[in-house]
Amino acid sequence: MCAAGRRRGRRQRALLCVVLLAAWQAAWGQLRYSVPEEMPKGSFVGDVAKDLGLQLPEIRDNAVRIVTESRTQYFALQEKMGHLVTAQRIDREQLCESVQQCVLRCELIVEGEMKFYGIEVEIVDINDNAPSFQEADTDLRLSETTAPGSRFPLPDAHDPDSGRNSLQSYELSGDEHFSLAVQTGPGGDQRPELVLAKALDREEAAFHELVLRASDGGDPARTGTARIRGTVLDANDNAPVFSQAEYTVRVPEDVPVGSVLVTVRATDKDEGLNGQVKYSLKKKKSSSQIFHLDSETGAITLARSLDFEEGDTYELDLQAYDGGALYDTAKVMITVTDINDNAPDISVRSALNEISEDAQPGTVVALLHVQDRDSGANGEVR
């Protein structure tokens, strides 16, 4: 009887092991929801209990919880109804400024059953931002000998919304001497330019007042404006010319602050004030806080530490102008290369409190998660 009992016990433990493995394999799943940004805390995201076939008592009794890799908890589980809800107001632009599709990920852990389910929530953009110019007033200095058809860069607007809610068009008003042209960059960005449509005469008009309006595609559309003041100067017949239309730089992410990354150069054939070249950086997003351009020498230095995981490419738009206010433009592309500056991070998502000493090989005892923020070979863990 004792021998038969031991055999039955071993068979039961073996069966239990098989059941545990089967439950573990069945635990893999993926749920996907979407919710508009800026919804109040506690807003409904999805019916987790219904979509996973969980019973409400099961949710309450099995220590079901939501975990996320980020420090901020954006979602919570409403145990009374089994609903996934927002844990705070979510600003899409703050989370995903340069990402077209904004997706937040979390996991639902059923500790008592050793199950977990992946959950993806897409944060849908709403038109909560109007296009805006970093500088509301811009001064242009134009030579009266400038030929009709000449073009001058105008400040561009920025709208953190995405899709149709982002910046769609520009409009210029105020003066028959000027018209507007909009160039499309390699990435689809719009770059407004002022086109001289009619010859200038300083004696006729020394100043020209213009208004540049930027509009998005929302319904209703939202707009932002910038005032352009053009000052007409006497003759300056040569514009600065950059030595390159585009400068390309590759730097490791641990380059010291204060290092000179590249020095741009433009020359002007004129003499005196009209031949003195100065440089300016079109401030756009956060790039102006990371890099500093010396207006006299054209040297671009690192003003703040780089982090490959935060940004691996930067694009700077430069202007070179002389004393007579003629311009040339160039682009600087800075590529940041990764170094192995992040150690792998391991976390225990769930673990059994106890295990039988005769548990069979293959018994699941813990859920582990390992992540390394580096890229390529530096981010591969084993």
Contacts in CASP RR format, 6 or more apart in sequence:
PFRMAT RR
TARGET T0000
AUTHOR 0000-0000-0000
METHOD contacts of the structure
MODEL  1
MCAAGRRRGRRQRALLCVVLLAAWQAAWGQLRYSVPEEMPKGSFVGDVAK
DLGLQLPEIRDNAVRIVTESRTQYFALQEKMGHLVTAQRIDREQLCESVQ
QCVLRCELIVEGEMKFYGIEVEIVDINDNAPSFQEADTDLRLSETTAPGS
RFPLPDAHDPDSGRNSLQSYELSGDEHFSLAVQTGPGGDQRPELVLAKAL
DREEAAFHELVLRASDGGDPARTGTARIRGTVLDANDNAPVFSQAEYTVR
VPEDVPVGSVLVTVRATDKDEGLNGQVKYSLKKKKSSSQIFHLDSETGAI
TLARSLDFEEGDTYELDLQAYDGGALYDTAKVMITVTDINDNAPDISVRS
ALNEISEDAQPGTVVALLHVQDRDSGANGEVR
10 358 0 8 1.000
13 356 0 8 1.000
13 358 0 8 1.000
13 359 0 8 1.000
13 360 0 8 1.000
14 360 0 8 1.000
17 359 0 8 1.000
17 360 0 8 1.000
17 362 0 8 1.000
17 363 0 8 1.000
20 114 0 8 1.000
20 363 0 8 1.000
20 364 0 8 1.000
21 362 0 8 1.000
21 363 0 8 1.000
21 364 0 8 1.000
23 113 0 8 1.000
23 114 0 8 1.000
23 115 0 8 1.000
24 114 0 8 1.000
24 115 0 8 1.000
24 364 0 8 1.000
26 115 0 8 1.000
27 110 0 8 1.000
27 113 0 8 1.000
27 114 0 8 1.000
27 115 0 8 1.000
27 116 0 8 1.000
27 117 0 8 1.000
28 117 0 8 1.000
29 117 0 8 1.000
29 118 0 8 1.000
30 117 0 8 1.000
30 118 0 8 1.000
30 119 0 8 1.000
30 120 0 8 1.000
31 48 0 8 1.000
31 51 0 8 1.000
31 52 0 8 1.000
31 108 0 8 1.000
31 117 0 8 1.000
31 118 0 8 1.000
31 119 0 8 1.000
31 120 0 8 1.000
32 119 0 8 1.000
32 120 0 8 1.000
32 121 0 8 1.000
32 122 0 8 1.000
33 45 0 8 1.000
33 46 0 8 1.000
33 84 0 8 1.000
33 119 0 8 1.000
33 120 0 8 1.000
33 121 0 8 1.000
33 122 0 8 1.000
34 121 0 8 1.000
34 122 0 8 1.000
34 123 0 8 1.000
34 124 0 8 1.000
35 43 0 8 1.000
35 45 0 8 1.000
35 86 0 8 1.000
35 90 0 8 1.000
35 121 0 8 1.000
35 122 0 8 1.000
35 123 0 8 1.000
35 124 0 8 1.000
36 123 0 8 1.000
36 124 0 8 1.000
36 126 0 8 1.000
37 90 0 8 1.000
37 91 0 8 1.000
37 92 0 8 1.000
37 93 0 8 1.000
37 123 0 8 1.000
37 124 0 8 1.000
37 125 0 8 1.000
37 126 0 8 1.000
37 128 0 8 1.000
38 89 0 8 1.000
38 90 0 8 1.000
38 91 0 8 1.000
38 92 0 8 1.000
38 126 0 8 1.000
38 128 0 8 1.000
39 86 0 8 1.000
39 89 0 8 1.000
39 90 0 8 1.000
40 86 0 8 1.000
40 89 0 8 1.000
41 86 0 8 1.000
41 87 0 8 1.000
41 88 0 8 1.000
41 89 0 8 1.000
42 76 0 8 1.000
42 78 0 8 1.000
42 85 0 8 1.000
42 86 0 8 1.000
42 87 0 8 1.000
43 85 0 8 1.000
43 86 0 8 1.000
44 83 0 8 1.000
44 84 0 8 1.000
44 85 0 8 1.000
45 75 0 8 1.000
45 83 0 8 1.000
45 84 0 8 1.000
45 85 0 8 1.000
45 86 0 8 1.000
45 121 0 8 1.000
46 83 0 8 1.000
46 84 0 8 1.000
47 81 0 8 1.000
47 82 0 8 1.000
47 83 0 8 1.000
47 84 0 8 1.000
48 54 0 8 1.000
48 77 0 8 1.000
48 82 0 8 1.000
48 83 0 8 1.000
48 84 0 8 1.000
48 108 0 8 1.000
48 119 0 8 1.000
49 55 0 8 1.000
49 56 0 8 1.000
49 59 0 8 1.000
49 81 0 8 1.000
49 82 0 8 1.000
49 83 0 8 1.000
52 108 0 8 1.000
52 117 0 8 1.000
54 64 0 8 1.000
54 82 0 8 1.000
54 110 0 8 1.000
56 79 0 8 1.000
56 80 0 8 1.000
56 81 0 8 1.000
56 82 0 8 1.000
58 64 0 8 1.000
58 110 0 8 1.000
59 77 0 8 1.000
59 79 0 8 1.000
59 82 0 8 1.000
60 79 0 8 1.000
62 110 0 8 1.000
62 111 0 8 1.000
62 112 0 8 1.000
62 113 0 8 1.000
63 110 0 8 1.000
63 111 0 8 1.000
63 112 0 8 1.000
64 77 0 8 1.000
64 79 0 8 1.000
64 108 0 8 1.000
64 109 0 8 1.000
64 110 0 8 1.000
64 111 0 8 1.000
65 77 0 8 1.000
65 108 0 8 1.000
65 109 0 8 1.000
65 111 0 8 1.000
66 73 0 8 1.000
66 75 0 8 1.000
66 76 0 8 1.000
66 77 0 8 1.000
66 84 0 8 1.000
66 106 0 8 1.000
66 107 0 8 1.000
66 108 0 8 1.000
66 109 0 8 1.000
66 119 0 8 1.000
67 106 0 8 1.000
67 107 0 8 1.000
67 109 0 8 1.000
67 349 0 8 1.000
68 74 0 8 1.000
68 75 0 8 1.000
68 104 0 8 1.000
68 105 0 8 1.000
68 106 0 8 1.000
68 107 0 8 1.000
69 105 0 8 1.000
69 369 0 8 1.000
69 371 0 8 1.000
72 88 0 8 1.000
73 87 0 8 1.000
73 88 0 8 1.000
74 86 0 8 1.000
74 87 0 8 1.000
74 88 0 8 1.000
74 90 0 8 1.000
74 104 0 8 1.000
74 106 0 8 1.000
74 121 0 8 1.000
75 84 0 8 1.000
75 85 0 8 1.000
75 86 0 8 1.000
75 87 0 8 1.000
75 104 0 8 1.000
75 106 0 8 1.000
75 119 0 8 1.000
75 121 0 8 1.000
76 84 0 8 1.000
76 85 0 8 1.000
76 86 0 8 1.000
76 87 0 8 1.000
77 83 0 8 1.000
77 84 0 8 1.000
77 85 0 8 1.000
77 108 0 8 1.000
78 84 0 8 1.000
78 85 0 8 1.000
84 119 0 8 1.000
84 121 0 8 1.000
90 104 0 8 1.000
90 123 0 8 1.000
92 102 0 8 1.000
92 123 0 8 1.000
92 124 0 8 1.000
92 125 0 8 1.000
92 126 0 8 1.000
92 162 0 8 1.000
93 129 0 8 1.000
93 160 0 8 1.000
93 161 0 8 1.000
95 102 0 8 1.000
95 104 0 8 1.000
95 123 0 8 1.000
96 102 0 8 1.000
96 123 0 8 1.000
97 160 0 8 1.000
97 285 0 8 1.000
100 162 0 8 1.000
100 163 0 8 1.000
101 122 0 8 1.000
102 122 0 8 1.000
102 123 0 8 1.000
102 125 0 8 1.000
102 162 0 8 1.000
103 120 0 8 1.000
103 121 0 8 1.000
103 122 0 8 1.000
103 123 0 8 1.000
104 120 0 8 1.000
104 121 0 8 1.000
104 123 0 8 1.000
105 118 0 8 1.000
105 119 0 8 1.000
105 120 0 8 1.000
105 121 0 8 1.000
106 118 0 8 1.000
106 119 0 8 1.000
106 121 0 8 1.000
107 116 0 8 1.000
107 117 0 8 1.000
107 118 0 8 1.000
107 119 0 8 1.000
107 349 0 8 1.000
108 116 0 8 1.000
108 117 0 8 1.000
108 118 0 8 1.000
108 119 0 8 1.000
109 115 0 8 1.000
109 116 0 8 1.000
109 349 0 8 1.000
109 350 0 8 1.000
109 367 0 8 1.000
110 116 0 8 1.000
111 350 0 8 1.000
114 350 0 8 1.000
114 352 0 8 1.000
114 364 0 8 1.000
114 367 0 8 1.000
116 349 0 8 1.000
116 350 0 8 1.000
116 367 0 8 1.000
125 161 0 8 1.000
125 162 0 8 1.000
125 163 0 8 1.000
125 165 0 8 1.000
126 161 0 8 1.000
126 165 0 8 1.000
127 161 0 8 1.000
127 165 0 8 1.000
127 216 0 8 1.000
127 217 0 8 1.000
127 218 0 8 1.000
127 219 0 8 1.000
127 222 0 8 1.000
128 161 0 8 1.000
129 159 0 8 1.000
129 160 0 8 1.000
129 161 0 8 1.000
129 165 0 8 1.000
129 222 0 8 1.000
130 159 0 8 1.000
130 216 0 8 1.000
130 222 0 8 1.000
130 223 0 8 1.000
130 224 0 8 1.000
131 157 0 8 1.000
131 158 0 8 1.000
131 159 0 8 1.000
131 167 0 8 1.000
131 214 0 8 1.000
131 215 0 8 1.000
131 216 0 8 1.000
131 222 0 8 1.000
131 223 0 8 1.000
131 224 0 8 1.000
132 157 0 8 1.000
132 158 0 8 1.000
132 159 0 8 1.000
132 214 0 8 1.000
132 224 0 8 1.000
133 155 0 8 1.000
133 156 0 8 1.000
133 157 0 8 1.000
133 158 0 8 1.000
133 212 0 8 1.000
133 214 0 8 1.000
133 224 0 8 1.000
133 225 0 8 1.000
133 226 0 8 1.000
134 155 0 8 1.000
134 158 0 8 1.000
134 283 0 8 1.000
134 284 0 8 1.000
135 155 0 8 1.000
135 226 0 8 1.000
135 283 0 8 1.000
136 225 0 8 1.000
136 226 0 8 1.000
136 227 0 8 1.000
137 226 0 8 1.000
137 227 0 8 1.000
137 229 0 8 1.000
138 154 0 8 1.000
138 155 0 8 1.000
138 226 0 8 1.000
138 227 0 8 1.000
138 228 0 8 1.000
138 229 0 8 1.000
139 229 0 8 1.000
139 230 0 8 1.000
139 231 0 8 1.000
140 152 0 8 1.000
140 194 0 8 1.000
140 228 0 8 1.000
140 229 0 8 1.000
140 230 0 8 1.000
140 231 0 8 1.000
140 325 0 8 1.000
141 230 0 8 1.000
141 231 0 8 1.000
141 233 0 8 1.000
141 323 0 8 1.000
141 324 0 8 1.000
141 325 0 8 1.000
142 152 0 8 1.000
142 196 0 8 1.000
142 200 0 8 1.000
142 230 0 8 1.000
142 231 0 8 1.000
142 232 0 8 1.000
142 233 0 8 1.000
142 325 0 8 1.000
143 200 0 8 1.000
143 232 0 8 1.000
143 233 0 8 1.000
143 234 0 8 1.000
143 235 0 8 1.000
143 236 0 8 1.000
143 237 0 8 1.000
143 324 0 8 1.000
143 325 0 8 1.000
143 326 0 8 1.000
144 199 0 8 1.000
144 200 0 8 1.000
144 201 0 8 1.000
144 202 0 8 1.000
144 232 0 8 1.000
144 233 0 8 1.000
144 234 0 8 1.000
144 235 0 8 1.000
145 235 0 8 1.000
145 236 0 8 1.000
145 237 0 8 1.000
146 196 0 8 1.000
146 199 0 8 1.000
146 200 0 8 1.000
146 326 0 8 1.000
147 196 0 8 1.000
147 199 0 8 1.000
148 196 0 8 1.000
148 197 0 8 1.000
148 198 0 8 1.000
148 199 0 8 1.000
149 195 0 8 1.000
149 196 0 8 1.000
149 197 0 8 1.000
150 195 0 8 1.000
150 196 0 8 1.000
151 181 0 8 1.000
151 193 0 8 1.000
151 194 0 8 1.000
151 195 0 8 1.000
151 196 0 8 1.000
152 193 0 8 1.000
152 194 0 8 1.000
152 196 0 8 1.000
152 327 0 8 1.000
153 191 0 8 1.000
153 192 0 8 1.000
153 193 0 8 1.000
153 194 0 8 1.000
153 282 0 8 1.000
153 317 0 8 1.000
153 319 0 8 1.000
153 327 0 8 1.000
153 329 0 8 1.000
154 180 0 8 1.000
154 192 0 8 1.000
154 193 0 8 1.000
154 194 0 8 1.000
154 212 0 8 1.000
154 226 0 8 1.000
154 228 0 8 1.000
155 192 0 8 1.000
155 212 0 8 1.000
155 226 0 8 1.000
155 282 0 8 1.000
156 189 0 8 1.000
156 190 0 8 1.000
156 191 0 8 1.000
156 192 0 8 1.000
156 282 0 8 1.000
156 284 0 8 1.000
157 167 0 8 1.000
157 170 0 8 1.000
157 214 0 8 1.000
157 224 0 8 1.000
157 226 0 8 1.000
158 167 0 8 1.000
158 284 0 8 1.000
158 285 0 8 1.000
159 165 0 8 1.000
159 166 0 8 1.000
159 167 0 8 1.000
159 214 0 8 1.000
159 216 0 8 1.000
160 166 0 8 1.000
161 216 0 8 1.000
164 216 0 8 1.000
164 217 0 8 1.000
164 218 0 8 1.000
165 216 0 8 1.000
165 217 0 8 1.000
165 218 0 8 1.000
166 216 0 8 1.000
166 217 0 8 1.000
167 190 0 8 1.000
167 214 0 8 1.000
167 215 0 8 1.000
167 216 0 8 1.000
168 215 0 8 1.000
168 216 0 8 1.000
168 217 0 8 1.000
168 221 0 8 1.000
169 182 0 8 1.000
169 190 0 8 1.000
169 214 0 8 1.000
169 215 0 8 1.000
170 180 0 8 1.000
170 182 0 8 1.000
170 190 0 8 1.000
170 192 0 8 1.000
170 212 0 8 1.000
170 213 0 8 1.000
170 214 0 8 1.000
170 215 0 8 1.000
171 180 0 8 1.000
171 212 0 8 1.000
171 213 0 8 1.000
171 215 0 8 1.000
172 178 0 8 1.000
172 179 0 8 1.000
172 180 0 8 1.000
172 192 0 8 1.000
172 194 0 8 1.000
172 210 0 8 1.000
172 211 0 8 1.000
172 212 0 8 1.000
172 213 0 8 1.000
173 210 0 8 1.000
173 211 0 8 1.000
173 213 0 8 1.000
174 209 0 8 1.000
174 210 0 8 1.000
174 211 0 8 1.000
175 208 0 8 1.000
175 209 0 8 1.000
175 210 0 8 1.000
176 197 0 8 1.000
176 198 0 8 1.000
177 196 0 8 1.000
177 197 0 8 1.000
177 198 0 8 1.000
177 200 0 8 1.000
177 205 0 8 1.000
177 208 0 8 1.000
178 194 0 8 1.000
178 195 0 8 1.000
178 196 0 8 1.000
178 197 0 8 1.000
178 208 0 8 1.000
178 210 0 8 1.000
179 195 0 8 1.000
179 197 0 8 1.000
180 192 0 8 1.000
180 193 0 8 1.000
180 194 0 8 1.000
180 195 0 8 1.000
180 212 0 8 1.000
181 192 0 8 1.000
181 193 0 8 1.000
181 195 0 8 1.000
182 190 0 8 1.000
182 191 0 8 1.000
182 192 0 8 1.000
182 193 0 8 1.000
183 190 0 8 1.000
183 191 0 8 1.000
183 193 0 8 1.000
184 190 0 8 1.000
184 191 0 8 1.000
185 191 0 8 1.000
192 212 0 8 1.000
194 210 0 8 1.000
194 228 0 8 1.000
200 232 0 8 1.000
201 232 0 8 1.000
202 232 0 8 1.000
202 233 0 8 1.000
202 234 0 8 1.000
205 232 0 8 1.000
206 231 0 8 1.000
206 232 0 8 1.000
207 229 0 8 1.000
207 230 0 8 1.000
207 231 0 8 1.000
207 232 0 8 1.000
208 229 0 8 1.000
208 230 0 8 1.000
208 232 0 8 1.000
209 227 0 8 1.000
209 228 0 8 1.000
209 229 0 8 1.000
209 230 0 8 1.000
210 227 0 8 1.000
210 228 0 8 1.000
210 229 0 8 1.000
210 230 0 8 1.000
211 225 0 8 1.000
211 226 0 8 1.000
211 227 0 8 1.000
211 228 0 8 1.000
212 225 0 8 1.000
212 226 0 8 1.000
212 227 0 8 1.000
212 228 0 8 1.000
213 223 0 8 1.000
213 224 0 8 1.000
213 225 0 8 1.000
214 223 0 8 1.000
214 224 0 8 1.000
214 225 0 8 1.000
214 226 0 8 1.000
215 221 0 8 1.000
215 222 0 8 1.000
215 223 0 8 1.000
215 224 0 8 1.000
216 222 0 8 1.000
216 223 0 8 1.000
231 325 0 8 1.000
233 324 0 8 1.000
233 325 0 8 1.000
236 270 0 8 1.000
236 274 0 8 1.000
236 322 0 8 1.000
236 323 0 8 1.000
236 324 0 8 1.000
236 325 0 8 1.000
236 326 0 8 1.000
237 270 0 8 1.000
238 268 0 8 1.000
238 269 0 8 1.000
238 270 0 8 1.000
238 274 0 8 1.000
238 275 0 8 1.000
238 322 0 8 1.000
238 326 0 8 1.000
239 268 0 8 1.000
239 322 0 8 1.000
239 326 0 8 1.000
239 327 0 8 1.000
239 328 0 8 1.000
240 266 0 8 1.000
240 267 0 8 1.000
240 268 0 8 1.000
240 275 0 8 1.000
240 277 0 8 1.000
240 320 0 8 1.000
240 321 0 8 1.000
240 322 0 8 1.000
240 326 0 8 1.000
240 327 0 8 1.000
240 328 0 8 1.000
241 266 0 8 1.000
241 267 0 8 1.000
241 268 0 8 1.000
241 320 0 8 1.000
241 328 0 8 1.000
242 264 0 8 1.000
242 265 0 8 1.000
242 266 0 8 1.000
242 318 0 8 1.000
242 320 0 8 1.000
242 328 0 8 1.000
242 329 0 8 1.000
242 330 0 8 1.000
243 264 0 8 1.000
243 265 0 8 1.000
243 266 0 8 1.000
243 267 0 8 1.000
244 264 0 8 1.000
244 330 0 8 1.000
245 330 0 8 1.000
245 331 0 8 1.000
246 330 0 8 1.000
246 331 0 8 1.000
246 332 0 8 1.000
246 333 0 8 1.000
247 262 0 8 1.000
247 264 0 8 1.000
247 330 0 8 1.000
247 331 0 8 1.000
247 332 0 8 1.000
247 333 0 8 1.000
248 332 0 8 1.000
248 333 0 8 1.000
248 335 0 8 1.000
249 261 0 8 1.000
249 262 0 8 1.000
249 332 0 8 1.000
249 333 0 8 1.000
249 334 0 8 1.000
249 335 0 8 1.000
250 334 0 8 1.000
250 335 0 8 1.000
250 337 0 8 1.000
251 259 0 8 1.000
251 261 0 8 1.000
251 302 0 8 1.000
251 306 0 8 1.000
251 334 0 8 1.000
251 335 0 8 1.000
251 336 0 8 1.000
251 337 0 8 1.000
252 336 0 8 1.000
252 337 0 8 1.000
252 339 0 8 1.000
253 306 0 8 1.000
253 307 0 8 1.000
253 308 0 8 1.000
253 336 0 8 1.000
253 337 0 8 1.000
253 338 0 8 1.000
253 339 0 8 1.000
253 341 0 8 1.000
254 306 0 8 1.000
254 339 0 8 1.000
254 341 0 8 1.000
255 261 0 8 1.000
255 302 0 8 1.000
255 306 0 8 1.000
256 302 0 8 1.000
257 302 0 8 1.000
257 303 0 8 1.000
257 304 0 8 1.000
257 305 0 8 1.000
258 301 0 8 1.000
258 302 0 8 1.000
258 303 0 8 1.000
259 301 0 8 1.000
259 302 0 8 1.000
260 299 0 8 1.000
260 300 0 8 1.000
260 301 0 8 1.000
261 291 0 8 1.000
261 300 0 8 1.000
261 301 0 8 1.000
261 302 0 8 1.000
261 334 0 8 1.000
262 299 0 8 1.000
262 300 0 8 1.000
262 332 0 8 1.000
262 334 0 8 1.000
263 297 0 8 1.000
263 298 0 8 1.000
263 299 0 8 1.000
263 300 0 8 1.000
264 279 0 8 1.000
264 298 0 8 1.000
264 300 0 8 1.000
264 318 0 8 1.000
264 320 0 8 1.000
264 330 0 8 1.000
264 332 0 8 1.000
265 298 0 8 1.000
266 277 0 8 1.000
266 279 0 8 1.000
266 320 0 8 1.000
266 328 0 8 1.000
266 330 0 8 1.000
267 277 0 8 1.000
268 274 0 8 1.000
268 275 0 8 1.000
268 276 0 8 1.000
268 277 0 8 1.000
268 322 0 8 1.000
268 326 0 8 1.000
269 275 0 8 1.000
270 322 0 8 1.000
273 322 0 8 1.000
273 323 0 8 1.000
273 324 0 8 1.000
274 322 0 8 1.000
274 323 0 8 1.000
274 324 0 8 1.000
275 322 0 8 1.000
275 323 0 8 1.000
276 322 0 8 1.000
276 323 0 8 1.000
277 320 0 8 1.000
277 321 0 8 1.000
277 322 0 8 1.000
278 295 0 8 1.000
278 296 0 8 1.000
278 320 0 8 1.000
278 321 0 8 1.000
278 322 0 8 1.000
278 323 0 8 1.000
279 293 0 8 1.000
279 294 0 8 1.000
279 295 0 8 1.000
279 296 0 8 1.000
279 298 0 8 1.000
279 318 0 8 1.000
279 319 0 8 1.000
279 320 0 8 1.000
280 293 0 8 1.000
280 295 0 8 1.000
280 318 0 8 1.000
280 319 0 8 1.000
280 321 0 8 1.000
281 288 0 8 1.000
281 291 0 8 1.000
281 293 0 8 1.000
281 316 0 8 1.000
281 317 0 8 1.000
281 318 0 8 1.000
281 319 0 8 1.000
282 316 0 8 1.000
282 317 0 8 1.000
282 318 0 8 1.000
282 319 0 8 1.000
284 317 0 8 1.000
287 314 0 8 1.000
287 315 0 8 1.000
287 316 0 8 1.000
289 303 0 8 1.000
289 304 0 8 1.000
290 302 0 8 1.000
290 303 0 8 1.000
290 304 0 8 1.000
290 306 0 8 1.000
290 314 0 8 1.000
291 300 0 8 1.000
291 301 0 8 1.000
291 302 0 8 1.000
291 303 0 8 1.000
291 314 0 8 1.000
291 316 0 8 1.000
291 334 0 8 1.000
292 300 0 8 1.000
292 301 0 8 1.000
292 302 0 8 1.000
292 303 0 8 1.000
293 299 0 8 1.000
293 300 0 8 1.000
293 316 0 8 1.000
293 318 0 8 1.000
294 300 0 8 1.000
294 301 0 8 1.000
300 316 0 8 1.000
300 332 0 8 1.000
306 336 0 8 1.000
308 336 0 8 1.000
308 337 0 8 1.000
308 338 0 8 1.000
308 339 0 8 1.000
308 374 0 8 1.000
308 375 0 8 1.000
309 342 0 8 1.000
309 373 0 8 1.000
309 374 0 8 1.000
309 375 0 8 1.000
311 336 0 8 1.000
312 335 0 8 1.000
312 336 0 8 1.000
312 337 0 8 1.000
312 338 0 8 1.000
313 333 0 8 1.000
313 334 0 8 1.000
313 335 0 8 1.000
313 336 0 8 1.000
314 333 0 8 1.000
314 334 0 8 1.000
314 336 0 8 1.000
315 331 0 8 1.000
315 332 0 8 1.000
315 333 0 8 1.000
315 334 0 8 1.000
316 331 0 8 1.000
316 332 0 8 1.000
316 334 0 8 1.000
317 329 0 8 1.000
317 331 0 8 1.000
318 329 0 8 1.000
318 330 0 8 1.000
318 331 0 8 1.000
318 332 0 8 1.000
319 327 0 8 1.000
319 328 0 8 1.000
319 329 0 8 1.000
320 327 0 8 1.000
320 328 0 8 1.000
320 329 0 8 1.000
320 330 0 8 1.000
321 327 0 8 1.000
338 374 0 8 1.000
338 375 0 8 1.000
338 376 0 8 1.000
338 378 0 8 1.000
339 374 0 8 1.000
339 378 0 8 1.000
340 374 0 8 1.000
340 378 0 8 1.000
340 379 0 8 1.000
341 374 0 8 1.000
342 372 0 8 1.000
342 373 0 8 1.000
342 374 0 8 1.000
342 378 0 8 1.000
342 379 0 8 1.000
343 372 0 8 1.000
344 370 0 8 1.000
344 371 0 8 1.000
344 372 0 8 1.000
344 379 0 8 1.000
344 381 0 8 1.000
345 370 0 8 1.000
345 371 0 8 1.000
345 372 0 8 1.000
346 368 0 8 1.000
346 369 0 8 1.000
346 370 0 8 1.000
347 368 0 8 1.000
347 369 0 8 1.000
347 370 0 8 1.000
348 366 0 8 1.000
348 367 0 8 1.000
348 368 0 8 1.000
349 366 0 8 1.000
349 367 0 8 1.000
349 368 0 8 1.000
349 369 0 8 1.000
350 366 0 8 1.000
350 367 0 8 1.000
351 365 0 8 1.000
351 366 0 8 1.000
351 367 0 8 1.000
352 365 0 8 1.000
352 366 0 8 1.000
355 363 0 8 1.000
355 365 0 8 1.000
359 365 0 8 1.000
370 381 0 8 1.000
371 381 0 8 1.000
372 378 0 8 1.000
372 379 0 8 1.000
372 380 0 8 1.000
372 381 0 8 1.000
373 379 0 8 1.000
END
